[in-house]
Amino acid sequence: MNQRPDGRNVDFQDRYQRGHATPRPDATHVTEPQRPSVPPQPRGSGPYDAGRYPRRGGKAKRILISVLVILLVVAGGTYVWADSQLHKDVDLSKVIERPAEGDGTNYLIVGSDSRKGMSAVQRKSLHTGGTAEAGQRTDSMMILHVGSNGPTLISLPRDSNVTIPKFRGSESGRTRAAMGANKLNAAYAYDGPQLLVRTIEYNTGLHIDHYAEIGFTGFANIVEAMGGVEMNLDKGFKDKWSGADFKAGKQTLNGAQALAYVRTRHAFAGSDLDRTKNQQKFLAALANQAASPGTLLNPFELYPVMGAGLDTLVVDKDMNPYLLAKMFFAMKDVNSGEGKSMNMPLSGSVGGNLAWDMPKVKQLVNELKNDQPVTVTSDR
């Protein structure tokens, strides 16, 4: 016991009651020690964040970005290369008195009998005859309309009776007088692609937006680069002039066979009309195979095919690889049934040439210009 200055005795109980010292802990109430507070850590600084333990998705993301960059560089380089390979020799701006542009895009696709670059051995094996310097003619002519109602492919028989109007010479630049009634392929023979476009536009009233032409050599080389094109022939036929010798049924045509198939006319009673139908079938099948994932996604398939085609392809000055690809995909759609293929409507013959059914032609052109569904049919 202790004694205070005033003489009072103070025991421990009194000390605790008056609060002069630390209170005695109560056995029935024990306070747990508080844990030190930890301020929240910003995202990315935790023990499992990048730096100590990288996230699993980070590496995959970097790989994906790298692959995309590489693909973009390759695609860009391919586009530039392909554009540089195109022979942009046709200047449609020199065509005079052109009809107004309509909706959609109209391609004039021409197959010429050019033997440029062919050796004597090739001309013999492909049954083309002639010489490498021989004048060119058009073996096939088609208008491909690409619009919002599916593509329409229209064959123009080379023996069509048309008027060759006045025109501007492609080399001289001088205006030439009209030539009157002629076969359609005579326009190309007289002054090449520009007069052919002028003649088609004059006789149809349809504006041609782009031009694409391929010769014998390029055609055969594309087919060879693709490893052949599979066709299912309804009937077999032979033609000593083109070298055709086919049996009915499914088969793969190589370059020489494909050229013989699209050139054959003497084996058919309908002559040029049957040939144009075969040309449509083959070109649609070729486009379908060329635009397939197996070709587009395989560089060992794609680049040889592109190289073979671009080497002899002649186009207009405004054509580019994108528009060319658009054309091929439209032809693929024709083959898959999403489009329509037909001959130019005919009404008979004039002097041995095929006469167009002009009321039907006018209706057809009006539907194409307004990008409407094509309702016109061809009976031949």
GUSE-502489 format. One line per 4 residues: number of its first residue (from 1); for each residue x, y negated, z negated of C-alpha. Coordinates in steps of 0.5 Angstrom, whole numbers. Layout:
# residues N
NUM	X/Y/Z; ...
This chain:
# residues 380
1	0/0/0; 2/-7/2; 1/-14/-2; -1/-20/2
5	2/-27/0; -5/-28/-3; -4/-23/-8; -9/-18/-4
9	-7/-11/-3; -8/-9/4; -8/-1/6; -8/2/13
13	-16/2/13; -16/-5/12; -11/-7/17; -15/-3/23
17	-21/-6/21; -19/-13/21; -15/-12/28; -8/-15/26
21	-5/-9/29; -7/-4/35; -13/0/33; -13/7/32
25	-15/11/37; -22/15/36; -21/22/37; -28/22/40
29	-26/17/46; -20/18/50; -19/13/56; -15/17/62
33	-9/13/65; -11/9/71; -8/11/77; -4/6/81
37	-8/2/87; -5/3/94; -7/-2/99; -10/1/105
41	-5/2/111; -6/0/118; -7/5/123; -1/8/126
45	3/7/120; 1/14/117; 5/20/116; 2/23/122
49	2/18/126; 7/17/132; 14/16/130; 14/22/125
53	9/26/128; 7/25/135; 0/26/137; -1/32/142
57	-5/27/147; 0/22/148; 5/27/152; -1/29/157
61	-3/22/158; 4/20/160; 4/26/165; -2/24/168
65	-1/17/169; 6/19/172; 2/24/177; -3/19/179
69	3/14/180; 6/19/185; 0/20/188; -1/13/190
73	6/12/192; 5/18/197; -2/16/199; 1/9/201
77	7/11/204; 3/16/208; -2/11/210; 3/6/212
81	7/12/216; 0/14/220; -1/7/222; 6/6/225
85	5/12/229; -2/10/232; -1/8/239; -6/1/239
89	-6/0/246; -13/-2/248; -15/-9/247; -22/-9/246
93	-22/-17/246; -21/-17/253; -27/-14/255; -32/-19/258
97	-39/-20/257; -40/-16/251; -47/-14/248; -48/-16/240
101	-46/-12/235; -51/-8/231; -51/-4/225; -47/2/223
105	-40/3/227; -40/6/234; -33/10/236; -32/12/244
109	-28/18/243; -25/20/250; -21/26/252; -17/25/258
113	-13/30/263; -6/26/261; 0/31/262; 4/26/259
117	10/29/255; 8/36/258; 14/40/262; 13/44/268
121	12/51/263; 7/47/259; 3/45/265; 3/52/268
125	1/56/261; -5/51/259; -7/51/267; -7/44/267
129	-4/43/274; -2/36/277; 5/33/275; 7/29/268
133	6/23/272; -1/24/275; -6/19/275; -11/20/269
137	-18/21/268; -23/23/263; -25/30/262; -30/28/256
141	-33/22/253; -37/21/247; -40/16/243; -40/17/235
145	-45/13/231; -43/13/224; -49/9/219; -53/10/213
149	-58/16/217; -52/21/218; -48/21/224; -50/22/231
153	-46/25/237; -48/23/244; -44/26/250; -44/22/256
157	-43/27/262; -37/25/266; -42/25/273; -47/20/270
161	-49/16/275; -47/9/273; -46/2/275; -39/-1/275
165	-40/-8/273; -35/-14/274; -29/-14/270; -23/-17/268
169	-17/-13/270; -13/-10/264; -6/-12/267; -8/-18/272
173	-12/-21/267; -16/-23/273; -24/-22/274; -26/-17/279
177	-32/-16/283; -37/-10/281; -36/-4/284; -44/-2/284
181	-46/6/283; -41/11/281; -39/17/277; -38/14/270
185	-31/17/270; -29/13/276; -29/7/271; -23/10/267
189	-19/12/274; -20/5/276; -17/1/270; -17/5/264
193	-20/5/257; -22/-3/258; -26/-2/264; -29/5/261
197	-32/1/255; -34/-5/259; -38/0/264; -41/4/258
201	-43/-3/254; -46/-6/261; -50/1/262; -53/2/255
205	-53/-5/252; -49/-1/246; -43/-5/243; -37/0/242
209	-33/-2/236; -27/3/236; -24/7/242; -20/14/241
213	-17/18/246; -13/24/246; -9/28/252; -8/35/254
217	-2/35/250; -4/32/243; -10/36/243; -7/43/244
221	-2/41/239; -7/39/234; -10/46/234; -3/50/234
225	-1/46/228; -8/48/224; -6/55/226; -12/55/231
229	-20/53/230; -25/59/229; -31/59/233; -37/63/234
233	-38/64/241; -46/66/243; -43/69/250; -37/71/253
237	-34/67/260; -29/67/265; -26/61/269; -20/62/273
241	-19/54/274; -19/53/266; -16/59/264; -22/61/260
245	-23/68/258; -27/69/252; -31/75/249; -38/73/245
249	-37/73/237; -33/70/232; -25/69/234; -20/64/233
253	-18/60/239; -10/57/239; -8/51/243; -8/54/250
257	-15/57/249; -18/51/246; -16/47/252; -19/52/256
261	-26/52/252; -27/45/252; -25/44/260; -29/50/263
265	-35/48/267; -35/53/273; -37/59/269; -44/55/267
269	-50/54/271; -51/47/268; -44/45/270; -42/39/266
273	-48/39/261; -46/46/259; -39/44/258; -41/37/254
277	-44/42/249; -38/46/248; -34/40/247; -39/38/242
281	-39/44/238; -31/45/238; -29/38/236; -34/38/230
285	-31/45/228; -24/42/229; -26/36/225; -29/41/220
289	-23/45/219; -18/39/219; -22/35/214; -23/41/209
293	-19/41/202; -15/47/205; -12/42/210; -12/35/206
297	-10/38/199; -4/42/202; 2/37/205; 5/43/209
301	-2/43/213; -4/36/213; 3/33/215; 4/37/221
305	-3/36/223; -3/29/223; 4/29/226; 1/33/232
309	-5/28/233; -2/22/232; 4/23/237; -1/22/243
313	-7/19/240; -9/12/244; -13/7/240; -16/0/240
317	-12/-5/236; -16/-6/230; -16/2/229; -13/4/222
321	-12/11/219; -18/9/214; -23/8/220; -20/14/224
325	-21/19/217; -28/16/217; -29/18/224; -27/25/223
329	-31/26/217; -37/24/221; -36/29/226; -35/34/220
333	-42/32/218; -45/33/225; -42/40/224; -45/42/217
337	-52/40/220; -52/33/216; -52/29/223; -54/30/230
341	-51/32/237; -54/31/244; -53/29/251; -55/23/254
345	-62/23/256; -63/25/263; -68/25/268; -65/28/274
349	-60/27/280; -58/21/284; -53/23/290; -51/29/286
353	-49/25/280; -53/25/274; -59/20/273; -60/17/266
357	-67/17/263; -67/10/262; -73/9/258; -70/14/253
361	-63/11/253; -66/4/251; -70/7/245; -64/11/243
365	-60/5/244; -65/1/240; -65/6/234; -57/6/234
369	-56/-2/234; -61/-2/228; -58/4/225; -65/8/224
373	-66/15/225; -65/18/232; -72/21/234; -70/21/242
377	-68/28/244; -65/30/250; -68/36/254; -62/38/258
